[in-house]
Amino acid sequence: ICPNFKAVLKLYSLAKTHLGEILSAVEVMDRTSLEMVQKMCNLTVPFRMENDESFAVLMETGGSCGNHDSEKITNLIEKSLDTGAATDGVLAQDIKQAKELWSLREHVPVASSK
């Protein structure tokens, strides 16, 4: 979770630096979009947005070396929290959880059209 859009840009810069070639996708959702998804599509958002200026950022990685990739992700999380680029986060523990998180993003256009 980023407290504002300036922090989103900082997080993206950190992700490019720390994840490099394993970063395969980045998506940004504002609080209003997630509230619409929750209300209109009846999906659960597994994190709280602090204020109306907050953004949720989804990142997908696709590396081929599990331990090395995990180390890169851990470094990004630590740096993001230390610099204030992010105030909180959720790390999917398996494919099912990753799909649930990405489902939120995929339902934004659906919720917006209702």
C-alpha positions in Angstrom: 0.0 0.0 0.0 1.4 3.4 -1.0 0.2 6.5 0.9 0.0 8.7 -2.2 0.8 8.7 -5.9 4.3 10.1 -5.4 5.0 7.0 -3.3 3.7 4.8 -6.1 6.3 6.4 -8.4 9.0 5.8 -5.8 7.9 2.2 -5.3 8.0 1.6 -9.1 11.5 3.0 -9.3 12.6 0.8 -6.4 11.0 -2.2 -8.0 12.9 -1.6 -11.3 16.2 -1.3 -9.3 15.7 -4.2 -7.0 13.8 -6.7 -9.2 15.2 -5.9 -12.6 14.6 -8.6 -15.1 12.2 -10.6 -12.9 9.6 -7.8 -12.7 7.0 -8.8 -15.3 3.9 -6.7 -14.4 2.9 -3.7 -12.3 -0.7 -2.5 -11.8 -2.0 0.4 -9.6 -5.5 0.7 -8.1 -6.9 3.6 -6.1 -9.1 3.2 -3.1 -12.3 4.1 -4.9 -11.7 1.3 -7.5 -11.1 -1.3 -4.8 -14.2 -0.2 -2.9 -16.3 -0.6 -6.0 -14.8 -4.0 -6.6 -15.7 -5.0 -3.0 -19.2 -3.6 -3.2 -20.2 -4.4 -6.8 -18.4 -7.7 -7.3 -18.7 -8.9 -3.7 -14.9 -9.6 -3.5 -12.9 -9.4 -0.3 -10.0 -6.9 -0.3 -7.4 -8.5 2.0 -5.8 -5.2 3.1 -6.8 -1.7 4.3 -6.3 1.5 2.5 -5.3 4.3 5.0 -6.9 7.2 3.3 -8.4 8.5 0.0 -5.0 9.2 -1.4 -3.8 5.6 -0.9 -3.0 3.2 -3.8 -2.6 -0.5 -3.9 0.2 -1.7 -6.2 0.3 -5.2 -7.6 3.6 -6.6 -8.8 4.2 -9.9 -10.6 7.6 -11.5 -10.9 8.8 -14.2 -13.1 12.3 -15.3 -12.3 13.8 -18.7 -12.7 15.9 -18.9 -9.6 13.7 -19.2 -6.5 16.2 -18.3 -3.8 17.7 -15.4 -5.7 14.3 -14.1 -6.7 13.0 -14.4 -3.1 16.0 -12.4 -1.9 15.3 -9.7 -4.4 11.7 -9.4 -3.3 12.7 -9.3 0.3 15.1 -6.5 -0.4 12.5 -4.5 -2.3 10.0 -4.9 0.6 12.5 -3.8 3.2 13.6 -0.8 1.1 10.0 0.2 0.3 9.0 0.2 3.9 12.2 2.0 5.1 11.8 4.8 2.6 8.1 5.2 3.1 7.3 4.2 -0.5 5.0 1.6 1.0 3.3 1.5 4.3 2.1 -2.1 4.2 2.0 -5.0 1.9 0.7 -8.5 1.1 2.9 -11.2 -0.4 1.1 -14.1 -2.0 2.2 -17.3 -0.5 1.1 -19.5 -3.4 -0.5 -19.4 -6.8 -4.1 -19.3 -5.4 -3.4 -16.2 -3.3 -1.7 -14.5 -6.3 -4.7 -15.2 -8.5 -7.0 -13.8 -5.8 -5.0 -10.6 -5.6 -4.9 -10.2 -9.4 -8.7 -10.9 -9.5 -9.2 -7.6 -7.7 -7.5 -5.8 -10.5 -9.3 -7.7 -13.2 -12.7 -6.8 -11.7 -12.1 -3.0 -11.6 -13.5 -2.6 -15.2 -16.4 -4.9 -14.3 -17.2 -2.9 -11.1 -16.9 0.4 -12.9 -19.5 -0.6 -15.5 -22.2 -1.5 -13.0 
